[in-house]
């Protein structure tokens, strides 16, 4: 009897080992977060918060490896390669340089991006059918609406510098021709000026072309890192300034008009959750923003001697006084 019980125990234990080997315990997902900036932002918090609401809580059942280029775009390819070597399950990118680095680093690991004009930049085949291993949120790349609002708030504006990061492919080629033509319909001459790093901000302002009386900011990682200095220098030069991201207006520039950043970050988290649950990036259409915010810095307007029309003020989601 004892021998029979022992044999049954051994057989049961062997079966348990076989099942354990065949069906390993669930692996905790590990994602990489690759961006141009120096560290987490409010948008990062919105992203992580939404992931938690979707069942992926950082530090519990999700690991996030953050890699920041601190404004040095040339570091992004190696940082992306580090994530590939770490065999993360997915890579989240912010901005064109980080997305291109991830695309070049791996054709296998899913990549979720937030960038402007992903089709025009060759990141995906189309919005409806991205193809490959990348999908996400395609931001609106045109700059005419912020420029239109800038002209409405400061009617004298006629010669505007567009401050951009050349690594994003903005400010050149077809993009420039289209936006210049649209600017001309507003009576504005648009002139692109490159800002390659936050440490170059003062030098770029010193070398601005003569006759400039307005400034338009690309929503690049470089401009974001330098936004406090950009807004301060714009004030010194008496340049009414507009951009896409609300942080520009909150840092002292005249106004911002662009995508609702909290909404974008939360929607990015939805893509991540769906892919971690088994969806393929190629099958997830790239979405475009549906919510836009106008923010006006009335304090800056007063310092510039501008009277912002009430018709513009009542359209603003936020007025900074």
C-alpha positions as CSV (number, residue, x, y, z in Angstrom):
1,X,0.0,0.0,0.0
2,X,2.8,2.4,1.0
3,X,4.7,1.6,-2.2
4,X,1.5,2.2,-4.3
5,X,0.9,5.6,-2.7
6,X,4.6,6.5,-3.2
7,X,4.4,5.6,-6.9
8,X,1.3,7.7,-7.3
9,X,3.0,10.6,-5.6
10,X,6.0,10.4,-7.8
11,X,3.8,10.2,-10.9
12,X,1.8,13.2,-9.8
13,X,4.9,15.2,-9.0
14,X,6.4,14.4,-12.5
15,X,3.2,15.5,-14.1
16,X,3.3,18.8,-12.1
17,X,6.9,19.4,-13.4
18,X,5.9,18.7,-16.9
19,X,2.9,21.1,-16.8
20,X,5.1,23.7,-15.1
21,X,7.7,23.4,-17.9
22,X,5.1,23.6,-20.6
23,X,3.2,26.6,-19.1
24,X,5.6,29.0,-17.4
25,X,4.3,31.7,-15.0
26,X,3.0,34.9,-16.6
27,X,5.9,37.2,-17.5
28,X,5.6,40.8,-16.3
29,X,5.5,43.0,-19.4
30,X,8.5,45.3,-19.9
31,X,8.3,48.4,-22.1
32,X,10.8,51.0,-23.1
33,X,10.1,54.8,-23.0
34,X,12.3,56.7,-25.4
35,X,12.2,60.5,-25.7
36,X,14.3,63.5,-26.6
37,X,13.7,65.3,-23.3
38,X,15.7,65.3,-20.0
39,X,13.1,63.4,-17.9
40,X,9.5,62.7,-17.1
41,X,6.9,65.4,-17.9
42,X,3.2,65.9,-17.0
43,X,2.4,64.0,-20.1
44,X,4.4,61.0,-18.8
45,X,2.3,61.1,-15.7
46,X,-1.0,61.1,-17.7
47,X,0.4,58.1,-19.7
48,X,1.3,56.0,-16.7
49,X,-1.9,56.9,-14.9
50,X,-4.0,55.7,-17.8
51,X,-2.0,52.5,-18.1
52,X,-2.9,51.9,-14.5
53,X,-6.6,52.4,-15.2
54,X,-6.3,49.8,-18.0
55,X,-4.8,47.3,-15.6
56,X,-1.0,47.8,-16.1
57,X,0.4,49.3,-12.9
58,X,4.0,50.4,-13.0
59,X,6.0,48.6,-10.4
60,X,3.4,45.9,-9.9
61,X,2.6,44.1,-13.1
62,X,4.5,46.4,-15.5
63,X,8.1,47.5,-15.8
64,X,9.0,50.7,-17.7
65,X,12.5,51.4,-18.8
66,X,12.9,55.2,-19.3
67,X,15.7,56.4,-21.6
68,X,16.1,60.2,-22.1
69,X,18.4,61.8,-24.7
70,X,18.4,65.2,-22.8
71,X,18.2,67.2,-26.0
72,X,21.0,65.2,-27.7
73,X,19.2,63.6,-30.7
74,X,22.4,61.9,-31.8
75,X,22.2,59.6,-28.7
76,X,18.8,58.2,-29.7
77,X,19.9,55.5,-32.1
78,X,22.2,53.9,-29.4
79,X,19.5,54.3,-26.7
80,X,17.0,52.6,-29.0
81,X,19.5,49.8,-29.6
82,X,19.9,49.4,-25.8
83,X,16.1,48.8,-25.6
84,X,16.3,46.2,-28.3
85,X,19.2,44.4,-26.6
86,X,17.1,44.5,-23.4
87,X,14.4,42.6,-25.3
88,X,11.6,44.9,-24.1
89,X,8.1,43.9,-25.2
90,X,7.2,47.3,-26.6
91,X,8.8,50.8,-27.2
92,X,7.0,54.0,-26.6
93,X,8.4,57.1,-28.4
94,X,7.9,60.8,-28.2
95,X,8.8,62.9,-31.3
96,X,10.2,62.2,-34.7
97,X,13.9,61.6,-33.8
98,X,13.0,59.0,-31.2
99,X,10.5,57.3,-33.5
100,X,12.9,57.1,-36.4
101,X,15.6,55.7,-34.0
102,X,13.2,53.0,-32.8
103,X,12.1,52.2,-36.4
104,X,15.7,51.8,-37.5
105,X,16.6,49.7,-34.4
106,X,14.0,47.0,-34.8
107,X,11.5,45.6,-37.3
108,X,10.1,43.2,-34.7
109,X,9.4,45.0,-31.4
110,X,6.1,47.0,-31.5
111,X,6.5,50.8,-31.4
112,X,3.8,53.2,-30.3
113,X,4.5,56.8,-31.3
114,X,3.2,60.4,-30.9
115,X,4.5,62.4,-33.9
116,X,3.3,64.8,-36.5
117,X,2.8,63.7,-40.1
118,X,3.9,60.0,-39.7
119,X,2.9,59.1,-43.3
120,X,4.8,62.1,-44.9
121,X,7.9,61.2,-42.9
122,X,7.8,57.6,-44.1
123,X,7.2,56.2,-40.6
124,X,4.0,54.3,-41.6
125,X,2.4,53.4,-44.9
126,X,-1.0,55.0,-44.2
127,X,-3.1,56.1,-41.2
128,X,-5.7,53.4,-41.8
129,X,-3.2,50.6,-42.5
130,X,0.1,51.5,-40.7
131,X,1.8,48.2,-41.7
132,X,5.0,47.0,-40.0
133,X,5.5,47.3,-36.2
134,X,4.6,51.0,-35.6
135,X,1.4,52.8,-34.9
136,X,0.1,55.5,-32.5
137,X,-1.1,59.1,-32.7
138,X,-0.5,61.2,-35.7
139,X,-0.4,64.9,-34.7
140,X,-1.6,67.7,-37.0
141,X,1.5,69.0,-38.6
142,X,0.2,72.3,-40.1
143,X,1.1,75.5,-38.3
144,X,-1.4,77.8,-39.9
145,X,-4.0,77.8,-37.1
146,X,-1.6,79.0,-34.4
147,X,-0.3,81.5,-36.8
148,X,-3.8,82.7,-37.6
149,X,-4.5,83.1,-33.9
150,X,-1.2,85.0,-33.5
151,X,-2.2,87.3,-36.3
152,X,-5.6,87.8,-34.7
153,X,-4.0,88.7,-31.3
154,X,-1.3,90.8,-32.8
155,X,-2.5,92.2,-36.1
156,X,0.8,94.0,-36.8
157,X,2.7,90.7,-37.1
158,X,3.9,90.3,-40.7
159,X,7.4,88.6,-40.6
160,X,7.5,85.5,-38.5
161,X,10.3,83.1,-37.7
162,X,9.4,79.5,-37.5
163,X,11.7,77.9,-34.9
164,X,12.1,74.2,-35.5
165,X,14.4,71.2,-35.0
166,X,15.8,70.0,-38.3
167,X,15.8,66.4,-37.0
168,X,12.0,66.4,-37.3
169,X,12.0,67.2,-41.1
170,X,9.9,70.2,-40.4
171,X,10.7,73.6,-41.9
172,X,11.8,72.2,-45.2
173,X,10.6,70.9,-48.5
174,X,6.9,70.4,-49.2
175,X,5.9,71.2,-45.6
176,X,7.6,74.6,-45.9
177,X,6.1,75.4,-49.3
178,X,2.6,74.6,-48.1
179,X,2.8,76.5,-44.9
180,X,4.5,79.5,-46.5
181,X,1.7,79.7,-49.1
182,X,-0.9,79.5,-46.3
183,X,0.9,82.1,-44.3
184,X,0.9,84.5,-47.2
185,X,-2.9,84.4,-47.3
186,X,-2.7,85.9,-43.8
187,X,-0.3,88.6,-45.0
188,X,2.6,86.9,-43.1
189,X,6.1,86.0,-44.4
190,X,7.2,82.8,-42.7
191,X,10.9,82.1,-42.3
192,X,12.3,78.9,-40.9
193,X,15.2,79.0,-38.4
194,X,16.7,75.8,-37.0
195,X,17.3,75.2,-33.3
196,X,19.4,72.1,-33.0
197,X,19.8,72.1,-29.2
198,X,18.6,74.0,-26.1
199,X,22.1,75.3,-25.5
200,X,22.0,77.1,-28.9
201,X,18.9,79.2,-28.0
202,X,20.7,82.5,-27.1
203,X,22.9,82.3,-30.2
204,X,19.9,81.7,-32.5
205,X,18.1,84.7,-31.1
206,X,21.1,86.8,-31.5
207,X,21.3,85.9,-35.2
208,X,17.5,86.3,-36.0
209,X,16.9,88.0,-39.3
210,X,16.2,91.7,-39.3
211,X,12.6,92.9,-39.4
212,X,11.2,89.9,-37.5
213,X,8.1,90.8,-35.5
214,X,6.7,87.4,-34.5
215,X,7.7,83.9,-33.6
216,X,6.1,80.5,-34.3
217,X,7.3,77.5,-32.4
218,X,7.4,73.9,-33.5
219,X,6.3,71.4,-30.8
220,X,9.8,69.7,-30.8
221,X,11.5,68.2,-27.8
222,X,14.3,70.8,-28.3
223,X,11.8,73.7,-28.1
224,X,10.1,72.2,-25.1
225,X,13.4,71.9,-23.2
226,X,14.2,75.5,-24.1
227,X,10.7,77.0,-23.8
228,X,11.3,79.1,-20.7
229,X,14.4,80.7,-22.3
230,X,12.6,81.1,-25.7
231,X,9.7,82.9,-24.1
232,X,12.0,85.1,-22.1
233,X,14.1,86.1,-25.1
234,X,10.9,86.6,-27.2
235,X,9.7,89.0,-24.5
236,X,13.0,90.9,-24.6
237,X,12.7,91.2,-28.3
238,X,9.1,92.2,-28.1
239,X,8.1,89.2,-30.3
240,X,4.5,87.9,-29.9
241,X,5.0,84.2,-29.9
242,X,2.7,81.2,-30.6
243,X,3.1,77.4,-30.5
244,X,1.1,74.2,-30.4
245,X,1.8,73.0,-26.9
246,X,0.1,74.6,-23.8
247,X,3.4,74.7,-22.0
248,X,4.5,77.5,-24.3
249,X,1.8,79.8,-23.2
250,X,2.3,78.8,-19.6
251,X,6.0,79.6,-19.9
252,X,5.3,83.1,-20.9
253,X,4.7,83.1,-24.6
254,X,1.6,84.9,-25.9
255,X,-0.6,81.9,-26.9
256,X,-0.7,78.3,-27.7
257,X,-3.2,76.3,-29.8
258,X,-2.8,72.6,-30.3
259,X,-3.8,69.1,-29.3
260,X,-5.0,68.4,-25.8
261,X,-1.8,66.8,-24.4
262,X,-3.5,64.9,-21.5
263,X,-5.9,63.3,-24.0
264,X,-3.1,62.4,-26.4
265,X,-1.0,60.8,-23.6
266,X,-4.0,58.8,-22.4
267,X,-4.8,57.6,-25.9
268,X,-1.2,56.5,-26.3
269,X,-1.6,54.3,-23.3
270,X,-4.6,52.6,-24.8
271,X,-2.5,51.5,-27.8
272,X,0.1,50.1,-25.4
273,X,-2.5,48.1,-23.5
274,X,-4.1,46.7,-26.6
275,X,-0.7,45.6,-28.0
276,X,0.3,44.0,-24.7
277,X,-2.9,42.1,-24.8
278,X,-2.1,40.7,-28.2
279,X,-3.1,43.2,-30.9
280,X,-0.6,43.8,-33.8
281,X,0.5,47.4,-34.5
282,X,-0.1,46.8,-38.2
283,X,-3.8,46.2,-37.4
284,X,-4.3,49.3,-35.3
285,X,-5.1,52.4,-37.4
286,X,-3.1,55.5,-36.5
287,X,-5.5,58.0,-34.9
288,X,-5.5,61.8,-35.1
289,X,-6.4,64.2,-32.4
290,X,-10.0,65.4,-31.9
291,X,-9.5,67.8,-28.9
292,X,-7.7,71.1,-29.3
293,X,-7.0,73.8,-26.7
294,X,-6.4,77.5,-27.0
295,X,-4.5,79.1,-24.2
296,X,-3.8,82.9,-24.0
297,X,-1.3,84.5,-21.7
298,X,-3.0,87.8,-21.0
299,X,-0.1,88.9,-18.7
300,X,2.3,88.6,-21.6
301,X,-0.2,90.4,-23.9
302,X,-0.3,93.3,-21.5
303,X,3.5,93.5,-21.3
304,X,3.7,93.6,-25.1
305,X,1.1,96.3,-25.2
306,X,-1.5,94.2,-27.0
307,X,-5.2,94.3,-26.6
308,X,-6.4,90.8,-27.3
309,X,-9.9,90.9,-28.9
310,X,-12.7,89.7,-26.6
311,X,-13.8,87.4,-29.5
312,X,-10.5,85.5,-29.1
313,X,-10.6,85.5,-25.3
314,X,-14.0,83.8,-25.1
315,X,-12.7,81.0,-27.3
316,X,-9.9,80.2,-25.0
317,X,-10.0,77.2,-22.7
318,X,-7.5,79.0,-20.4
319,X,-6.6,82.6,-19.9
320,X,-3.5,83.3,-17.9
321,X,-3.7,86.6,-16.0
